[in-house]
Amino acid sequence: MTSATENPMTGARYIAESFNALGVSHVFFMDAILRPTLVEMEELGITRILAHSEKSAAYMADGYARVSGRVGVCMAQSVGAANLAAGVQDACLHRAPLVAMTGRKEPMLRHRNAYQEVDHKPLFTPVTKATMDVAEARELPHLLAQAFRMARDGSPGPVHLDLNGLGGEVLEKGAVPNPVLPDPALGRLPEHRPVAPPAAIAVAAERLARAERPVLVVGAGAIQAGAQAEALRLAEGCNIPVATSLGGRTIIPTTHPLHIGTVGTYSAPPANRLVHEADLVIFVGCLAGDQPTNNYKVPAQGTAIIQIDLDGQEIGRNYPDTRGVWGCPKQALADLAAAVAPRDGWGDWAAHVAQVVGDWRAEVAPLCRSDTSPVTVERLCREVSDALPENGVLVADTGYSGIWTATMLELPHPGQSYLRAAGSLGWAFPAALGAQCGAPERPVVCFSGDGAFYYHLSELETQRRWNIPVVTVINNNSGFGQGTPKVASFYAGREGGSPEEINRFGPTDFAALAREFGVEGVRIEDPADLGPALNRAIAARKPVLIDVVTDIHPRAPEAWEPPLG
């Protein structure tokens, strides 16, 4: 612990000093919360980003945390707490380190029909690792440090602090008699994690040595642990193909010959097919839920599994025949690589994988080069791939934005990052703004559909106000494209009807809308204009929105399903 001073501090000053010690460079909030604290933060150089909704503030803090490895902070007053909890859900699903702070009415006003007051603590319980009341300023040295400790340790995730006072004002006015500041190390993901025991590595190595067609399926936990080099070393040293969850993209370059692609419900056909062919799957920092396993069918139940994870509760949760390696993915992969020699047949298996993936790439290549108008989304993805710098960050929404970018957008450089919504439509734009705050030296590109962008388009004003140089690319097809065939199928055999009322809207010129907010807007209808527009926007390092007119009817790649029986 670091001593600040022997003299008492106000709660407001203590919180600001603690954030400064913890390396918090930005806080994301909705008024009115901790106003005196925000004033104190200015003196310490902490940037205070006022958002236009509590969910946006949570998404910004989430993007900030994911790209920087630091704990993100979001805040809202009591009446906005329900919205903040909804925004924290995505960080929970992704396992992002976050501290969410809310106000609550002081005890004498609770359960008395106080204006704007509901019991919001239950709303945070399912989406946080802990939710803690902070009643007095003297509790801050203990509970603030504990919140950051819990957010970043073990399997990371959000933590909630509920502060006394509608906007935390009761807490701010109180005195902290022993103002010892938190350990600065608590402000970011740990460099040193629990080490997987040698006995577990030996059991895993023995199982791997017996496999004929092993694959790695890598998730966000491996990215958080910085295991990119170790995953590549094991893959190349043993000719083991690598598939990823959405959160695991960029563990190795997507153009690497051992890269299978994203697996699960948001995958291109070869990835599911090849993982299903494997006789051993090594999950690394991957929760192995229904999305990366295509509803627990890829790999098939009964497949031999090795699961490496920091969270022992996840090991074997979804696949019974699992050998667990409980510990740091970075260290475990390095130890496993040292313990296993490649089998002769693994090279043939890797060549088969490369052939299947290569054939599929050749099949879709014409769409990636198409000059037709409206612009094909395959062409849009290719142009974004070509334009994204070697240290670029691609932030993608969920739904079709997740599928298109997971299957058609290449990330060939080791220094690139891919952040995606863990399920919350509309997440990407605010998260991209937060990511840019967390990594100001890196170019950030947001990929969103028009349906997702509508959620938080008011944050264009926030982007302009802070001059945040994110380039936002809108796949503008005037509707929710992912659900179009399903809705149409429900109308089959009916006379009349208006299926477009269910999932169609617009058309909207988002480029013109961006200009109204003071952000440069570019409208693209000719695919020949797309590449130059992207390159200019990324090079300009200023807020730009590129509105790309596409068609709602073409389908994203469909996930391969194993045959029944």
SVG drawing of the C-alpha trace seen along z (x, -y; Angstrom):
<svg xmlns="http://www.w3.org/2000/svg" viewBox="-54 -21 65 63">
<polyline fill="none" stroke="black" stroke-width="0.4" points="0.0,0.0 1.2,-3.5 0.8,-6.3 -0.7,-9.5 -0.5,-11.7 -1.0,-11.4 -3.7,-14.1 -7.4,-13.1 -8.8,-13.5 -12.3,-14.0 -13.9,-11.0 -13.9,-13.0 -10.2,-13.7 -9.4,-10.1 -11.3,-8.6 -9.5,-10.9 -6.1,-10.2 -6.7,-6.5 -7.7,-6.5 -4.5,-8.5 -2.4,-6.0 -4.1,-3.1 -3.3,-4.5 -6.9,-5.3 -6.5,-7.8 -10.2,-8.1 -13.5,-7.7 -16.8,-7.4 -20.0,-8.6 -23.5,-10.0 -24.3,-13.1 -24.9,-13.4 -22.4,-11.3 -19.4,-12.2 -19.3,-15.8 -16.7,-17.0 -14.6,-13.9 -14.8,-14.8 -13.5,-18.2 -10.6,-16.7 -9.8,-14.4 -9.2,-17.4 -6.4,-18.6 -4.8,-15.2 -5.0,-14.9 -7.7,-12.3 -10.0,-12.7 -13.7,-12.7 -15.8,-11.6 -19.5,-12.5 -21.6,-10.2 -25.2,-10.5 -26.4,-7.3 -25.3,-5.0 -25.0,-2.0 -22.7,-4.0 -20.5,-4.9 -20.3,-1.2 -19.4,-0.2 -16.7,-2.9 -15.2,-1.7 -15.4,1.9 -13.6,1.0 -11.0,-1.0 -10.3,2.0 -10.1,4.6 -7.6,2.8 -5.4,1.4 -5.4,4.2 -6.3,1.6 -9.4,1.6 -12.1,-0.5 -14.3,-2.8 -17.9,-3.8 -20.3,-5.7 -23.9,-6.8 -26.3,-8.2 -29.0,-6.1 -31.7,-6.6 -29.4,-5.6 -28.0,-2.5 -30.4,-0.1 -29.1,-1.3 -25.5,-1.0 -26.1,2.6 -27.4,3.4 -24.2,2.0 -22.0,3.9 -23.5,7.2 -21.2,7.2 -18.1,6.8 -19.3,9.7 -19.8,12.0 -16.4,11.1 -14.6,11.2 -13.3,7.6 -12.0,5.9 -14.4,3.1 -15.4,1.1 -19.0,-0.3 -19.9,-2.9 -23.4,-4.1 -25.1,-6.3 -28.0,-5.3 -30.2,-7.3 -28.9,-7.5 -30.4,-4.9 -33.1,-7.2 -34.7,-7.6 -34.7,-4.0 -38.0,-2.0 -39.9,-5.3 -41.0,-5.9 -38.0,-8.2 -38.0,-10.0 -36.2,-8.0 -35.1,-5.3 -35.4,-1.5 -33.3,1.3 -30.8,1.7 -28.3,3.9 -30.1,7.1 -29.6,5.8 -25.8,5.9 -25.7,9.3 -25.8,11.5 -23.4,9.3 -20.6,8.7 -18.2,10.7 -19.3,8.7 -21.6,5.8 -20.6,3.9 -22.1,1.1 -19.9,-1.8 -21.6,-3.6 -18.9,-5.8 -15.8,-7.5 -13.6,-5.6 -14.4,-2.4 -12.9,-3.6 -9.3,-2.4 -10.5,1.1 -13.4,1.4 -12.0,-0.6 -8.8,1.5 -10.9,4.6 -13.0,3.7 -10.0,3.2 -8.4,6.4 -11.4,8.5 -11.9,6.9 -8.5,7.9 -7.5,11.0 -8.2,14.6 -10.9,14.6 -11.4,10.9 -14.8,9.2 -16.9,6.3 -17.3,5.3 -20.0,2.9 -19.6,0.3 -22.8,-1.3 -22.0,-4.7 -24.0,-6.5 -25.9,-9.4 -27.9,-9.8 -24.7,-10.8 -22.3,-9.5 -22.3,-12.9 -22.7,-11.6 -19.5,-9.5 -17.6,-12.4 -18.2,-14.8 -17.0,-12.3 -13.4,-12.1 -10.9,-9.3 -8.8,-9.3 -6.1,-6.9 -5.8,-7.8 -3.5,-5.0 -3.7,-4.7 -4.2,-1.4 -1.3,0.6 -0.8,-0.7 -0.5,2.9 -4.3,3.3 -5.1,1.0 -4.2,3.4 -4.3,7.1 -1.7,9.0 1.7,9.8 2.1,12.9 -0.7,15.5 -1.1,18.8 1.1,21.4 -0.4,24.6 1.2,27.5 3.7,29.8 1.5,32.8 -1.4,31.3 0.9,30.4 2.2,34.0 -1.3,35.4 -2.2,33.0 1.0,33.7 0.3,37.5 -3.2,37.0 -1.9,34.7 0.8,37.2 -1.9,39.8 -4.0,37.6 -3.9,37.9 -5.9,34.7 -5.5,32.2 -6.7,28.5 -6.4,25.5 -9.6,23.5 -8.4,20.2 -10.5,17.6 -10.3,14.2 -8.6,15.5 -5.5,16.3 -5.4,12.8 -5.7,11.3 -2.8,13.4 -0.6,12.2 -0.2,15.8 0.1,14.9 3.7,16.0 3.2,19.1 0.2,20.2 2.0,19.7 5.1,21.6 3.0,24.6 1.0,24.5 4.1,24.2 6.3,26.5 3.7,29.3 1.7,28.5 -1.5,28.0 -4.2,26.0 -5.7,23.0 -9.4,22.1 -10.6,19.2 -13.7,17.9 -14.6,14.3 -12.8,13.1 -9.7,15.1 -9.2,13.6 -5.6,12.3 -4.0,15.0 -2.2,15.8 -2.5,13.9 -5.7,14.9 -3.7,15.5 -1.4,18.0 -1.6,21.5 -2.5,23.1 -5.3,20.7 -8.7,22.4 -10.8,19.3 -13.6,18.5 -15.5,21.6 -19.1,21.9 -22.3,20.1 -20.5,17.1 -18.1,19.1 -17.3,19.8 -18.1,23.4 -14.6,24.8 -13.9,23.9 -16.7,26.0 -16.1,28.8 -12.4,29.1 -12.9,28.8 -15.5,31.5 -13.0,33.7 -10.5,33.3 -10.0,36.2 -8.6,33.8 -9.5,30.2 -7.4,28.0 -9.5,25.1 -7.3,22.2 -8.9,19.4 -12.2,20.2 -15.5,20.6 -16.6,23.3 -20.2,22.1 -22.9,22.5 -21.5,19.8 -17.9,21.1 -19.1,24.7 -22.1,24.2 -24.5,25.2 -22.2,27.8 -22.0,29.8 -18.5,28.7 -16.5,30.5 -18.9,33.4 -19.8,34.6 -17.4,37.4 -14.4,35.8 -11.2,35.8 -10.6,32.4 -7.8,30.5 -9.0,27.2 -6.5,24.6 -8.1,21.8 -7.4,19.5 -10.9,20.2 -11.1,23.7 -14.9,23.6 -14.9,23.5 -12.8,26.6 -15.1,29.5 -18.3,27.5 -19.5,28.3 -17.5,31.4 -17.2,34.3 -14.0,36.0 -11.8,33.1 -8.2,33.0 -7.9,29.7 -4.9,27.4 -5.8,24.8 -3.4,21.8 -2.0,19.2 -2.6,19.9 0.7,18.2 2.8,20.4 0.7,23.6 1.1,23.3 4.9,22.8 5.2,25.8 3.0,28.0 5.1,27.1 8.2,28.1 6.7,31.4 5.4,32.7 7.2,33.8 5.1,33.6 3.8,36.9 4.6,37.7 0.9,37.6 0.3,34.1 1.9,32.5 -0.5,34.3 -3.4,33.1 -2.2,29.5 -1.9,29.8 -5.5,31.0 -6.7,28.1 -4.8,25.6 -6.3,27.1 -9.8,26.9 -9.5,23.3 -7.7,22.4 -10.4,23.8 -13.0,21.9 -11.0,18.6 -10.8,19.2 -14.5,19.8 -15.4,16.4 -12.6,14.4 -14.8,13.1 -17.2,11.5 -14.3,9.8 -13.3,8.3 -16.8,7.5 -17.4,4.1 -21.2,4.4 -23.3,1.8 -24.7,1.8 -21.3,2.7 -21.0,6.4 -20.2,6.8 -17.4,9.2 -15.8,6.3 -16.4,4.0 -14.5,6.4 -11.7,6.8 -11.2,3.1 -11.2,2.7 -8.7,5.5 -6.4,3.8 -6.7,0.4 -6.3,1.4 -2.7,0.5 -0.4,3.1 -1.1,1.8 -4.8,1.2 -7.7,2.1 -10.9,3.4 -14.0,3.1 -17.0,5.1 -20.6,5.2 -22.6,8.4 -25.1,10.0 -24.1,9.8 -21.3,7.4 -19.7,10.1 -20.3,12.8 -19.0,10.8 -15.9,9.6 -15.2,13.0 -15.4,14.8 -14.4,12.3 -12.1,9.7 -8.5,10.6 -6.1,9.5 -2.7,10.5 -0.4,8.6 0.6,9.7 0.2,6.1 -3.5,5.9 -6.4,6.4 -10.0,7.5 -12.6,6.5 -16.2,7.6 -19.5,7.3 -20.1,10.3 -23.8,10.1 -25.0,6.5 -26.2,4.9 -25.0,1.3 -21.9,1.9 -19.3,1.3 -19.4,-2.5 -19.2,-3.5 -16.7,-0.7 -14.5,-1.9 -14.5,-5.4 -13.4,-3.9 -10.8,-1.8 -9.3,-4.8 -9.0,-6.5 -7.3,-3.4 -4.8,-3.2 -4.5,-6.7 -1.5,-5.8 -3.3,-3.1 -5.7,-3.6 -9.2,-2.3 -11.8,-1.3 -15.4,-0.5 -17.4,1.9 -21.2,1.6 -24.4,2.2 -27.0,-0.5 -29.3,1.3 -26.6,1.4 -25.4,-2.2 -28.9,-3.6 -28.6,-2.6 -25.9,-5.1 -25.5,-7.5 -25.8,-10.4 -22.2,-9.6 -21.2,-11.2 -21.4,-14.4 -19.1,-12.9 -16.7,-11.9 -16.7,-15.4 -16.4,-17.1 -13.3,-15.1 -11.9,-14.8 -11.7,-11.0 -10.1,-9.8 -12.2,-6.6 -13.1,-5.8 -16.6,-4.3 -17.7,-2.1 -21.5,-1.5 -22.7,1.5 -25.9,-0.4 -28.5,2.1 -31.6,0.4 -32.6,3.2 -31.7,6.1 -30.2,8.3 -29.5,11.3 -33.1,12.0 -34.6,11.3 -34.9,14.9 -36.4,16.1 -39.0,13.4 -39.8,14.2 -40.2,17.9 -42.9,17.1 -44.8,15.3 -44.6,18.3 -48.1,19.4 -49.8,16.3 -51.6,13.8 -50.6,10.2 -48.7,9.2 -45.8,6.8 -42.7,8.7 -40.6,5.5 -42.4,3.9 -40.6,6.4 -37.0,5.8 -36.7,3.0 -36.1,-0.7 -34.5,-3.7 -33.0,-4.5 -30.9,-6.9 -27.9,-8.9 -25.5,-8.5 -22.8,-10.5 -25.1,-13.6 -26.2,-12.8 -22.5,-12.7 -21.8,-16.1 -24.7,-17.5 -22.9,-16.4 -19.6,-17.9 -18.0,-14.6 -16.7,-14.2 -19.2,-12.0 -18.5,-10.1 -21.2,-8.3 -20.0,-5.3 -22.1,-3.8 -19.4,-2.9 -17.0,-0.2 -14.1,-1.9 -14.4,-4.8 -14.2,-2.7 -10.5,-1.9 -9.3,-5.5 -11.9,-6.8 -10.8,-4.4 -7.1,-5.1 -7.7,-8.9 -9.9,-8.6 -7.4,-6.4 -4.5,-8.6 -6.3,-11.8 -6.4,-10.7 -9.7,-12.6 -13.4,-11.6 -14.7,-10.2 -17.9,-8.1 -18.0,-6.2 -21.5,-5.2 -21.4,-2.2 -24.6,-1.4 -25.1,2.3 -28.0,4.7 -29.9,6.5 -30.6,9.7 -27.1,11.3 -26.3,13.7 -23.2,13.9 -21.4,17.3 -23.5,19.9 -22.0,22.0 -21.5,25.7 -23.7,28.2 -22.6,31.7 -24.9,34.3 -27.7,35.7 -26.8,38.9"/>
</svg>
